[in-house]
C-alpha cells in the first residue's frame, strides 16, 4: 500500500474515524517537532513555512501531517511529519537538510527565527490509540451537550403548551411533525399548531407539570419521554391525572427538532 495512502488513514483516525491497524503501517513513525521562536517572529516564520518549507518538503516526498502556531504562548510552533520507519526518517531528513535547495534556500531565514526546538518520535500505533481516546472523549462531550439541549427543549415544550406560545413552539417543531393523540388519532403539523394556540385553556387545566424525564440518543435521533402531572376542571369537578408522552427528535444541521409526539393517557 502507498505510504501516503496509509497516512490518509492515519489522519482520518485523528478526526474521529479511527482505522484498524494495517500491517503496512508497522514500523511507521510520527515525528512531532516543537519550536520556540524569537519574540515577534511567529507570523513571519509561519509565512516561510507556507510559502517555502512546505512546498520543498512535498518535493522531497516528506509527508506533513500538521503544522502551525501552538496554543501555549505566542512564540511556539509545531511541525508533524510521518515516515515509513526510523531509518527512512533519518535518510529523508539527512537528504533534505543537506540539499543545496535547503541550504541556499530558506534555511537561513527560518533558522534565524528559532531559539530552540524539541523532537518527539512516536510509533504510529500509539498515535492511533491516542486518536481513539480523543474520539471517545469527543463523543462523550457531544452526548452530554445533546442531553442538556434535549432536556432544555423538553422544558420549553411544556412551557410553550402552558403559555400557548405558538411562536416559540414553531421553532422547535420539525416541518414533517405529526402528533399521535391518546385516542390513536394522528394530527398533522398544521392541525396540531392550530389546537396549540388554545389547547391549554380549552382543556380546563389549572396546573400542569412533568416528571420522570428519560432521554435516549441514537446518533442523530433521540427519544424524550416524560410523565405529565396535571389538574383540571371538567364540568365543575376537579380532576387529577397523568399521561406519558414520548417525543421523537432529529438532529439536522446541528439543531434538534421534534418530528413526532405520542401521548398515552395513564388509566
HELIX and SHEET records of a PDB file:
HELIX    1   1 UNK A    3  UNK A   13  1                                  11    
HELIX    2   2 UNK A   23  UNK A   25  5                                   3    
HELIX    3   3 UNK A   42  UNK A   48  1                                   7    
HELIX    4   4 UNK A   49  UNK A   53  3                                   5    
HELIX    5   5 UNK A   54  UNK A   59  1                                   6    
HELIX    6   6 UNK A   86  UNK A   97  1                                  12    
HELIX    7   7 UNK A  100  UNK A  103  1                                   4    
HELIX    8   8 UNK A  107  UNK A  111  1                                   5    
HELIX    9   9 UNK A  124  UNK A  163  1                                  40    
HELIX   10  10 UNK A  166  UNK A  170  1                                   5    
HELIX   11  11 UNK A  189  UNK A  196  1                                   8    
HELIX   12  12 UNK A  199  UNK A  202  1                                   4    
SHEET    1   A 4 UNK A  63  UNK A  69  0                                        
SHEET    2   A 4 UNK A  76  UNK A  83 -1                                        
SHEET    3   A 4 UNK A  29  UNK A  37 -1                                        
SHEET    4   A 4 UNK A 114  UNK A 123 -1                                        
SHEET    1   B 6 UNK A 186  UNK A 188  0                                        
SHEET    2   B 6 UNK A 173  UNK A 180 -1                                        
SHEET    3   B 6 UNK A 255  UNK A 265  1                                        
SHEET    4   B 6 UNK A 237  UNK A 252 -1                                        
SHEET    5   B 6 UNK A 221  UNK A 234 -1                                        
SHEET    6   B 6 UNK A 205  UNK A 218 -1                                        
END                                                                             
